């Protein structure tokens, strides 16, 4: 069933414009009105009463819940969010989270209809209590790069992305491939890694056994990547390639290898994850996560959920791709 957001895309206008047409606002030109009405007819869209009420009694504010570990990715996410808000009167209210208790406070304080019309939760797994609260008192929320079937989500397939990175290393001739992973829930050290499943599936598919100690969990920053590589290089047979679950971890691996006198990629191949802007200057081979598009698509989904709360939540996946640069090569003779 088409939503108000689908009509907006079909007509090439903002959701607010569609709402004004539905409510017979005099602020819409006749030409624009006819374009929206034509899109409604083509899609056979039937506006709900909630959709007609879009723009009435609103705070014109959206909340952002931002974990500090995403670092440089936030600016690109924000650009995508702002792109989706062009033509609207919405402003953004950001709440940052560094520790688990910060997340609890943010989840408790956010999502009040007196302060905001909806919320974007960035790179953060929702707690059971938070989801139950939204079920009891519905409030439009969209998760970015995290999936919960009970809420709107815009994400990438981490399993497929990790498999692609490992398969690339295997294709270069590496058989000793290690993973520096990060927890799916950065605030919960018991949660699984985001890349572990794809890593193991790719190795199994190529008939390569997983060596003891080759799968490491680490903090998402450079220090975590560096410590993980120190542990990997202390193994009797160190890996010849390392796949990391974040670009920051990959940079930590890169710097730690260089401190030990290892050359990249002659002695060690490295693949990152996200394509952070600053890693482009290092020539890091990485998985490109379309951060800008995730921000834009999530915001459009949120505006649609605000306009039509009766729409059933769904998960929208955005594609990733491997960007081959200069940190990968075949294993050195005798070390494959």
HELIX and SHEET records of a PDB file:
HELIX    1   1 UNK A    4  UNK A   11  1                                   8    
HELIX    2   2 UNK A   15  UNK A   22  1                                   8    
HELIX    3   3 UNK A   30  UNK A   43  1                                  14    
HELIX    4   4 UNK A   49  UNK A   52  1                                   4    
HELIX    5   5 UNK A   68  UNK A   70  5                                   3    
HELIX    6   6 UNK A   73  UNK A   85  1                                  13    
HELIX    7   7 UNK A  100  UNK A  109  1                                  10    
HELIX    8   8 UNK A  128  UNK A  136  1                                   9    
HELIX    9   9 UNK A  158  UNK A  171  1                                  14    
HELIX   10  10 UNK A  196  UNK A  205  1                                  10    
HELIX   11  11 UNK A  222  UNK A  233  1                                  12    
HELIX   12  12 UNK A  247  UNK A  259  1                                  13    
HELIX   13  13 UNK A  277  UNK A  280  1                                   4    
HELIX   14  14 UNK A  291  UNK A  307  1                                  17    
SHEET    1   A 6 UNK A  91  UNK A  97  0                                        
SHEET    2   A 6 UNK A  61  UNK A  67  1                                        
SHEET    3   A 6 UNK A 118  UNK A 122  1                                        
SHEET    4   A 6 UNK A 141  UNK A 144  1                                        
SHEET    5   A 6 UNK A 152  UNK A 155  1                                        
SHEET    6   A 6 UNK A 315  UNK A 317  1                                        
SHEET    1   B 6 UNK A 215  UNK A 217  0                                        
SHEET    2   B 6 UNK A 177  UNK A 181  1                                        
SHEET    3   B 6 UNK A 241  UNK A 244  1                                        
SHEET    4   B 6 UNK A 269  UNK A 274  1                                        
SHEET    5   B 6 UNK A 285  UNK A 289  1                                        
SHEET    6   B 6 UNK A 320  UNK A 323 -1                                        
END                                                                             
